[in-house]
Amino acid sequence: MLSKKTTSQQSTNKTGIPRTSRKKKAESSFDLPSFQDEIRLHAYYNYLARMKNNFPGDEMGDWLDAEKNLSRKAITH
């Protein structure tokens, strides 16, 4: 009579090493529209700070600075 495998038994591969459950690939939870909204908000704050302190600059500089800061923040976390 053949015995059935139970969930508590581990199967082995051809080398005799027990298999462990397959690890899922690290799924990226990157959401582009949400990231763009964050950039937009930070760019607005950069604009407000620039106007308050009477610094030279433009909208593109505010956007690029916000994008750079948020990208750096995302990489370090």
Sequence and secondary structure as in RCSB ss.txt:
>XXXX:A:sequence
MLSKKTTSQQSTNKTGIPRTSRKKKAESSFDLPSFQDEIRLHAYYNYLARMKNNFPGDEMGDWLDAEKNLSRKAI
TH
>XXXX:A:secstr
      TTS  B TTS B             HHHHHHHHHHHHHHHHHHHHHTT    HHHHHHHHHHHHHHHHH
H 
